[in-house]
Amino acid sequence: MKPFAFFRAILSSQAVKFTLNFALVGIPMFSPASSFAQTPPPVYPEVGPTTHFVNQDAVLSGFPDPAWYKANVPFIDLPDQTIENVYYYRWRVAHEAQKYTGAKNGWIVTEFLGPVFYSAPYGGISAAAGHHIAEARWIRDQRYLDDYIRFWLTGDGASAKPANDSVNPNTTDWAHEYSFWAGSAVLQRVKVTGNIGFAIDLLPQLIAFYNGWSGQFNQQLGLYWQTPVWDAMEFSASSYQSPDPYHGGDGYRPTINAYQFGDAKAISILAALKGDLTTSVQFIVKAAQLQQAQEEYLWDSSTDFYKHVMRDNNPDLTKIVDREEIGFVPWMFEMPGPNRSIAWTELLDQEGFFSDFSTTTVERRSQWFMYQAASACCHWDGPVWPYATSQTLTGMANLLIDYPPQTYVTKQDYYNVLSAYAFAQQKNGQPYVAEAHDPDQAFWIYDTPNHSEDYNHSTFNDLVLSGLLGIRPQLTDTLVINPLVPASWNYFAVENVAYHGRNISIVWDQDGSHYQQGAGFRVYIDGNLVMVKSAIQPVVIPVPPGPAQNLPLLVNDAVNAWGGPLSPAPYPIASASYTSPYDDAQRAIDGQIAFLDIPNTRWTDYGSPNPTDWWSVNFGQVRPVSDIRIYFYNDNGGVKPPVSYELQYQDGNGQWQDIPNQNRQPITPAGNDLNRITFPAISTQQLRIIVTPQPGAWAGFSEFESWRAE
């Protein structure tokens, strides 16, 4: 499509035929701290009216903090138990990766459960940030992603970094350490929430982020270049064809150019919605020019695939011989025309990208396939990387739903690859995701203990919701539903999908016997039936916008979230009467709630000879305190929730006093769950908890929090 034709399509579409009400989409501040004790703020968002087809208690059996899931995630019921099990497990992974960093930046999403030396402040890594946003856009509580997006665009994630080989010598801020499709991710996220104003407010920062790649733009070719390692893809077929297999291989790639294409389109749409037609035209022209350049230089007509072109010592701009999985990335952003769909024949080719565990990262016929891959992490020359599989399946869903019909891949193929991806996410008979999986054997090839567990580097649930179940969010007051489920399925359900302030439920029951609601394909809004069809088919559902989310903005004064990127701030500081040599008092205020054996994010007194033990936190200054949240640890072995506990504060004379008028929920200490204590506000510099362990056991907790209104 020509640039101005595309621009006219934006302006004439229903996408701009509404008026933004910023009073509705804004999030007001919570009431002053003085009212905190009388009316404690809700911990979780209210779900509101909805359907009840899924037994939530059954699917959450054994999950820590089940109330969080009930309030926040869509629930599914599928004939495929493996996909369903991995789906709920991946929500646990997403929840574990939510890290509170403090008043300045709020919540971020982590890749690893502990910071690594090359991470941005607080352990953030931009490589998979686009995946993080896609996955978490379905979480009801918007505060997580509101903070995380701002972290990369306006917060410490956008702060300066060294320009060296450890953290990318080509860029100078953390958000640009790795390739990242920020603009497209933000637009797709607000399609779910309906809060378009949030994205429009960030338009200047999204433009600045887009322009941040200008140092890697070749104006003569009209293409961006990137180094494979800073595309988050080390030791690839591209980089092996350079003198430095790890840091080498600078080239013009289908990845970075597709990301910039998607971001340019997103900026153009947001600018049009804002009424800034000059900027909108400017960026849709950029998108069209990138599309044209990619077709001219990166499409290999002899092999029908998008390929890497070496930047250096390559005057003829010869494409590498090998097809890499990055050739499917342009479909994530619907960049190719329908005439390029032939590339997808390689996905299921036994000599192409086929794997019983989803997709290989380079075609099997390549001379680089699994070259040195077993020697050490991290090779992208054959192993199955969930990061890449997520991109491929996102593009495949776009092809099947948004493109004209084609004969290369089918709905059944999408299901088969997604099933293989779910099948890969297992270990010892339980759902599990690490860094990369062997393409031919049932084990994780890159799975370092105390490092790779529950690796948050990909999507899965977004693929189930927006792909398999066909929930396609829109900018307008509508929802497109076009499932890719197999023809053999005689039932499925998804409910509690938070969309534009409403709850969406979708049910398929071929003969009416499974859910006892009658036969057919049904859609519900806020528990009310709004559509019935006799068969699964594409539908467009009007969705009147619901109430804007109005959750309080809170600060946890107890957190010390390992900021710089590996060293904690001087305060708050934790101490204890006894700490297990396996644990650390400071980990109980690291901002992350997880109940894993490893990685360890907890304090316990395991092995203590004392009948009781105390743990304390010093804020470093006097703070108002009225809302304490403790997540007691329970490993069903040596560490269990205490029989009882005392919560105390240090008074102005340095004496410890019991906090009066405590309201505890629950009254009996609960393990691997939230224990909330509210009381009339006091001011203190230090708090402590005294635990009395169960007989024959010890006690501890994953996290201790002290929340107040911002």
Residue pairs with C-beta under 8 A, 6 or more apart in sequence:
1 9
1 288
2 288
3 281
3 284
3 285
3 287
3 288
4 281
4 284
6 284
6 287
6 288
7 268
7 272
7 280
7 281
7 284
10 16
10 268
10 269
10 272
10 280
10 284
11 272
14 476
14 478
15 269
15 273
15 474
15 475
15 476
16 272
16 273
17 476
18 476
18 477
20 196
20 197
20 200
20 273
22 197
24 545
24 548
25 194
25 195
25 196
25 197
25 198
25 548
26 197
26 548
27 142
27 146
27 548
27 549
27 550
27 551
27 553
28 550
29 552
29 553
29 709
29 710
30 41
30 552
30 553
30 554
30 709
30 710
31 39
31 552
31 709
32 709
33 624
33 626
33 681
33 708
33 709
34 681
36 624
36 626
36 627
36 678
36 681
36 708
36 709
37 626
37 678
37 679
37 680
37 681
40 626
40 627
40 663
40 676
40 678
41 551
41 552
41 554
41 627
41 707
41 709
42 551
42 552
43 67
43 629
43 674
43 676
44 67
44 68
44 70
44 71
44 72
44 141
45 71
45 72
45 140
45 141
45 549
45 551
46 71
47 70
47 71
47 140
47 496
47 503
48 503
48 526
48 546
49 503
49 526
49 527
49 528
50 495
50 496
50 503
50 505
50 524
50 526
50 527
51 495
51 503
51 505
51 507
51 524
51 527
52 495
53 77
53 493
53 495
53 505
53 507
53 515
53 517
54 75
54 76
54 77
54 493
54 495
56 66
56 69
56 70
56 75
57 66
59 75
59 84
59 88
60 66
60 69
60 70
60 88
63 69
63 88
63 92
64 92
64 595
64 631
64 672
64 673
65 95
65 593
65 631
65 672
65 673
65 674
66 673
67 673
67 674
68 95
68 674
69 88
69 91
69 95
71 140
71 141
72 139
72 140
72 141
73 91
73 138
73 139
73 140
73 461
73 496
74 138
74 465
74 494
74 495
74 496
74 497
74 498
75 494
75 495
75 496
76 84
76 87
76 464
76 469
76 492
76 493
76 494
77 84
77 491
77 492
77 493
77 494
78 84
78 87
78 489
78 492
79 489
79 490
79 491
79 492
80 419
80 422
82 419
82 422
82 423
83 418
83 419
83 422
83 464
83 468
85 422
85 431
86 422
86 425
86 431
86 460
87 460
87 461
87 464
89 425
89 431
89 432
89 433
90 135
90 425
90 431
90 433
90 460
90 461
91 461
92 454
93 433
93 454
93 455
93 456
94 109
94 135
94 136
94 139
94 456
94 461
95 593
96 113
96 454
96 456
96 592
96 593
96 594
96 596
97 109
97 110
97 111
97 113
97 132
97 454
97 456
98 107
98 108
98 109
98 144
98 592
98 593
99 107
99 108
99 109
99 110
99 122
99 123
99 561
99 590
99 591
99 592
100 106
100 107
100 556
100 559
100 561
100 591
100 592
100 705
101 107
101 108
101 121
101 122
101 151
101 559
101 561
101 563
101 591
102 555
102 556
102 559
102 561
102 563
102 591
103 555
103 710
104 155
104 156
105 121
105 122
105 147
105 150
105 151
105 155
105 156
105 157
106 143
106 146
106 147
106 150
106 151
107 143
107 144
107 147
107 148
108 122
108 123
108 124
108 147
108 148
108 151
108 157
109 124
109 129
109 132
109 136
109 144
109 148
109 456
110 122
110 123
110 124
110 125
110 456
110 592
111 119
111 123
111 125
111 127
111 128
111 455
111 456
111 457
112 119
112 123
112 125
112 451
112 452
112 455
112 456
112 599
113 453
113 454
113 592
113 594
113 596
113 599
113 601
114 123
114 450
114 451
114 599
114 601
115 122
115 123
115 562
115 565
115 566
116 123
116 125
117 166
117 565
117 566
118 125
118 166
118 167
118 177
119 125
119 565
120 126
120 156
120 157
120 159
120 161
120 174
120 175
120 177
120 565
121 156
121 157
121 159
121 174
121 563
121 564
121 565
122 156
122 561
122 562
122 563
122 565
122 591
123 561
123 562
123 565
124 151
124 152
124 156
124 157
124 174
125 177
125 178
126 152
126 157
126 174
126 175
126 176
126 177
126 178
126 180
127 177
127 178
127 179
127 180
127 232
127 387
127 457
128 232
128 387
128 456
128 457
128 458
129 148
129 152
129 180
129 182
129 185
130 180
130 181
130 182
130 184
130 185
130 259
131 387
131 390
131 457
131 458
131 459
132 148
132 456
133 145
133 148
133 149
133 185
133 186
133 188
133 189
134 185
134 188
134 189
134 394
134 459
134 462
135 459
135 460
135 461
135 462
136 144
136 145
136 148
137 145
137 188
137 189
137 192
137 193
137 462
138 192
138 461
138 462
138 465
138 497
138 498
139 145
139 498
140 496
140 498
140 549
141 549
141 551
142 193
142 195
142 549
142 551
143 551
143 553
145 189
146 198
149 182
149 186
149 189
149 202
150 202
151 157
151 158
152 158
152 174
152 175
152 180
152 182
152 209
153 175
153 182
153 202
153 205
153 206
153 209
154 202
154 205
156 174
156 563
157 174
157 175
158 173
158 174
158 175
158 205
158 209
159 173
159 174
160 172
160 173
161 167
161 168
161 171
161 172
161 173
161 174
161 177
163 169
163 170
163 171
163 172
165 247
167 174
167 177
168 176
168 177
168 178
168 227
168 230
170 215
170 216
170 227
170 230
171 177
171 212
171 215
171 230
173 212
175 182
175 209
175 212
176 209
176 212
176 213
177 230
178 230
178 231
178 232
179 226
179 230
179 231
179 232
179 255
179 256
179 259
180 259
181 258
181 259
181 262
181 263
181 332
181 333
182 206
182 209
182 263
183 206
183 209
183 210
183 262
183 263
183 264
183 266
183 267
183 270
184 259
184 262
184 263
184 265
184 266
184 333
186 199
186 202
186 206
186 266
187 199
187 266
187 269
187 270
188 473
189 199
190 196
190 198
190 199
190 475
191 473
191 474
191 475
192 473
192 498
192 499
192 500
193 498
193 500
193 549
194 499
194 500
194 501
194 545
195 548
195 549
196 270
196 273
196 475
199 206
199 270
200 270
200 273
200 274
203 267
203 270
203 271
203 274
203 276
203 279
206 263
206 266
206 267
206 270
207 267
207 279
207 283
209 263
210 260
210 263
210 264
210 267
210 283
213 224
213 256
213 260
216 224
216 225
216 226
216 256
217 223
217 224
218 224
218 225
218 252
218 311
221 252
221 293
221 297
221 317
222 289
222 290
222 292
222 293
223 252
223 257
223 290
223 293
223 294
223 297
223 298
224 252
224 253
224 256
224 257
224 260
225 250
225 251
225 252
225 253
225 256
225 311
226 250
226 251
226 253
226 255
226 256
227 239
227 247
227 248
227 249
227 250
228 234
228 236
228 238
228 239
228 249
228 251
228 253
228 308
228 380
229 239
229 246
229 247
229 249
231 253
231 255
231 256
231 326
232 387
233 326
233 361
233 380
233 385
233 388
234 246
234 378
234 379
234 380
235 245
235 246
235 372
235 373
235 378
235 379
235 380
235 381
236 249
236 324
236 361
236 362
236 368
236 379
236 380
236 381
237 308
237 320
237 322
237 324
237 362
237 366
237 368
237 381
238 249
238 251
238 253
238 308
238 310
238 320
238 322
238 324
239 245
239 246
239 247
239 248
239 249
240 249
240 368
240 371
240 381
241 249
241 310
241 320
242 248
242 249
242 250
242 310
242 312
249 308
249 310
250 310
250 311
250 312
251 308
251 309
251 310
251 311
252 297
252 298
252 308
252 309
252 311
252 317
253 298
253 308
253 309
253 326
254 294
254 298
254 306
254 307
254 308
254 326
254 327
254 329
254 330
255 326
255 329
257 290
257 293
257 294
257 298
257 330
258 294
258 329
258 330
258 332
258 333
258 335
259 333
260 286
260 290
261 287
261 290
261 291
261 294
261 330
261 333
261 335
262 332
262 333
262 335
264 283
264 284
264 286
264 287
264 290
265 283
265 284
265 287
265 333
267 279
267 283
268 279
268 280
268 281
268 282
268 283
268 284
268 287
269 280
269 475
271 277
271 279
271 280
271 283
272 280
273 475
291 335
294 306
294 330
294 335
297 309
297 317
298 306
298 307
298 308
298 309
298 319
299 305
299 306
299 307
299 340
300 306
300 307
300 319
303 323
304 340
304 342
304 343
304 345
305 323
305 327
305 343
305 346
306 326
306 327
306 329
306 330
306 336
306 340
306 343
307 319
307 320
307 322
307 323
307 324
307 327
308 319
308 320
308 324
308 326
309 317
309 318
309 319
309 320
310 318
310 320
321 366
322 362
322 363
322 366
322 367
322 368
323 346
323 352
323 353
323 362
323 363
323 366
324 361
324 362
324 363
324 380
325 353
325 359
325 360
325 361
325 362
325 388
325 391
325 392
326 388
327 343
327 346
328 343
328 344
328 347
328 391
328 392
328 395
328 396
329 391
329 392
329 395
330 336
330 340
330 395
331 394
331 395
331 396
331 398
331 399
332 391
332 394
332 395
332 398
334 398
334 402
334 403
336 343
338 403
338 404
338 406
341 399
341 403
341 406
341 408
342 408
344 396
344 399
344 406
344 408
344 409
345 352
345 408
346 352
346 353
346 363
347 353
347 354
347 359
347 392
347 396
347 409
347 413
347 417
348 354
348 409
348 413
348 417
349 363
350 364
351 363
351 364
351 365
352 363
352 364
352 365
353 359
353 360
353 363
353 364
353 392
354 360
354 364
355 384
355 420
355 439
355 440
356 420
356 423
356 440
357 384
357 420
357 421
357 423
357 424
357 437
357 438
357 439
357 440
357 442
358 384
358 386
358 389
358 417
358 420
358 421
358 424
358 437
359 384
359 388
359 389
359 392
359 417
359 421
360 369
360 382
360 383
360 384
360 439
361 380
361 381
361 382
361 383
361 384
361 385
361 388
362 368
362 369
362 380
362 381
362 382
363 369
364 382
366 381
368 381
368 382
369 381
369 382
370 379
370 381
370 382
370 383
370 439
371 379
371 381
371 382
372 379
372 381
373 379
373 381
373 382
373 383
373 445
374 445
377 435
377 436
377 446
377 448
378 435
378 436
378 446
379 436
380 388
382 439
383 436
383 437
383 438
383 439
383 445
383 446
384 424
384 436
384 437
384 438
384 439
385 435
385 436
385 437
385 457
385 458
386 421
386 424
386 425
386 433
386 436
386 437
386 455
386 457
386 458
386 460
387 457
387 458
389 417
389 421
389 458
390 458
390 459
390 460
390 462
390 463
392 417
393 414
393 417
393 418
393 421
393 463
393 467
394 459
394 462
394 463
394 466
394 467
396 409
396 413
396 414
396 417
396 467
397 414
397 463
397 466
397 467
397 484
399 406
399 409
400 409
400 410
400 411
400 414
400 484
401 470
401 472
401 482
401 484
401 538
411 484
411 485
411 486
411 487
412 486
412 487
414 467
414 468
414 484
415 468
415 484
415 485
415 486
418 463
418 464
418 467
418 468
421 460
421 463
422 460
424 437
424 442
425 431
425 432
425 433
425 460
426 432
426 442
427 434
427 444
427 447
432 444
432 453
432 454
433 454
433 455
433 458
433 460
434 444
434 446
434 447
434 452
434 453
434 455
435 444
435 446
435 447
435 448
435 452
435 455
435 457
436 444
436 445
436 446
437 443
437 444
437 445
438 444
438 445
444 452
446 452
449 598
450 598
450 599
450 600
451 599
453 596
453 598
453 599
454 594
454 596
465 471
465 494
465 497
466 472
466 473
467 484
468 483
468 484
468 485
469 481
469 483
469 484
469 485
469 492
469 494
469 506
470 480
470 481
470 482
470 483
470 484
470 485
470 538
471 479
471 481
471 494
471 497
471 499
471 504
471 506
472 479
472 480
472 481
472 482
473 479
473 499
474 480
477 500
477 542
477 543
477 544
477 545
478 540
478 541
478 542
478 543
479 499
479 500
479 504
479 540
479 541
479 543
480 538
480 539
480 540
480 541
481 506
481 523
481 538
481 539
481 540
481 541
482 538
482 539
483 492
483 506
483 508
483 536
485 492
485 508
485 536
489 508
490 508
490 509
490 510
490 511
490 514
491 508
491 509
491 510
491 514
491 515
492 507
492 508
493 505
493 506
493 507
493 508
493 515
494 504
494 505
494 506
495 503
495 504
495 505
495 506
495 524
496 503
496 505
497 503
497 504
497 505
497 506
499 543
500 543
500 545
500 546
501 545
501 546
501 547
501 548
501 549
502 525
502 526
502 543
502 544
502 545
502 546
503 524
503 525
503 526
503 527
504 523
504 524
504 525
504 543
505 522
505 523
505 524
505 525
505 527
506 521
506 522
506 523
506 524
507 515
507 517
507 521
507 522
507 523
507 524
508 520
508 521
508 522
508 536
509 515
509 517
509 518
509 519
509 520
509 522
510 519
511 519
512 518
512 519
512 520
518 532
519 534
520 532
520 533
520 534
520 535
521 531
521 532
521 533
521 534
521 535
521 536
521 537
521 539
522 529
522 531
522 532
522 533
523 529
523 530
523 531
523 539
523 541
524 530
525 541
525 543
526 546
530 541
530 542
531 539
531 541
533 539
552 709
552 710
553 709
553 710
554 627
554 707
554 708
554 709
554 710
555 707
555 708
555 709
555 710
556 591
556 705
556 706
556 707
557 572
557 619
557 623
557 625
557 706
557 707
557 708
558 572
558 589
558 617
558 619
558 687
558 704
558 705
558 706
559 572
559 589
559 590
559 591
559 705
560 568
560 569
560 571
560 572
560 573
560 574
560 586
560 589
560 590
560 591
561 568
561 590
561 591
561 592
562 568
562 590
562 591
563 569
568 586
570 620
571 618
571 619
571 620
571 621
572 589
572 617
572 618
572 619
572 620
573 586
573 617
573 618
573 620
574 585
574 586
574 588
574 589
574 603
574 615
574 616
574 617
574 618
574 704
575 585
575 615
575 616
575 618
576 585
576 603
576 605
576 613
576 614
576 615
576 616
577 605
577 608
577 610
577 613
577 614
577 615
578 605
578 607
578 608
578 609
578 610
578 613
579 585
579 603
579 604
579 605
580 604
580 605
580 606
580 607
580 608
580 698
580 700
581 607
582 600
582 604
582 606
583 600
583 602
583 603
583 604
583 606
583 700
584 600
584 603
585 603
585 615
586 603
587 600
587 601
587 602
587 603
588 602
588 603
588 615
588 700
588 701
588 702
588 703
588 704
589 617
589 703
589 704
590 601
590 703
591 703
592 601
592 703
593 601
593 631
593 702
593 703
594 601
594 702
595 631
595 633
595 634
595 672
595 702
597 635
601 702
601 703
602 633
602 700
602 701
602 702
602 703
603 615
603 700
603 701
604 633
604 639
604 698
604 699
604 700
604 701
605 613
605 691
605 693
605 698
605 699
605 700
606 638
606 639
606 698
606 700
607 698
608 698
611 692
612 690
612 691
612 692
612 693
613 690
613 691
613 693
613 699
614 688
614 689
614 690
614 691
615 688
615 689
615 691
615 701
615 704
616 686
616 687
616 688
616 689
617 686
617 687
617 688
617 704
617 706
618 685
618 686
619 684
619 685
619 686
619 706
620 685
621 685
622 683
622 684
622 685
623 683
623 684
623 685
623 706
623 708
624 681
624 682
624 683
624 708
625 649
625 659
625 681
625 682
625 683
625 684
625 687
625 706
625 708
626 678
626 679
626 680
626 681
626 682
626 708
627 676
627 677
627 678
627 706
627 707
627 708
628 647
628 676
628 677
628 678
628 687
628 704
628 705
628 706
628 707
629 674
629 675
629 676
629 677
629 703
629 704
629 705
629 707
630 645
630 674
630 675
630 676
630 677
630 689
630 701
630 703
630 704
630 705
631 672
631 673
631 674
631 675
631 701
631 702
631 703
631 704
632 641
632 642
632 669
632 670
632 671
632 672
632 673
632 675
632 699
632 700
632 701
632 702
633 639
633 641
633 671
633 672
633 699
633 700
633 701
633 702
634 640
634 641
634 671
634 672
638 697
638 698
639 697
639 698
639 699
639 700
640 671
640 693
640 694
640 697
640 698
640 699
641 669
641 670
641 671
641 694
641 699
642 669
642 691
642 692
642 693
642 694
642 699
643 669
643 692
643 693
643 694
644 669
644 691
644 692
645 669
645 689
645 690
645 691
645 692
645 699
646 658
646 689
646 690
647 658
647 659
647 662
647 677
647 687
647 688
647 689
648 656
648 657
648 658
648 659
648 687
648 688
648 689
648 690
649 656
649 657
649 659
649 682
649 684
649 686
649 687
649 688
650 656
650 657
650 684
650 685
650 686
650 687
650 688
651 657
651 684
656 688
659 677
659 679
659 682
660 679
660 680
661 679
661 680
662 677
662 678
662 679
663 677
663 678
663 679
664 675
664 676
664 677
665 675
665 676
665 677
666 675
669 675
672 702
687 706
689 704
691 699
691 700
692 699
693 699
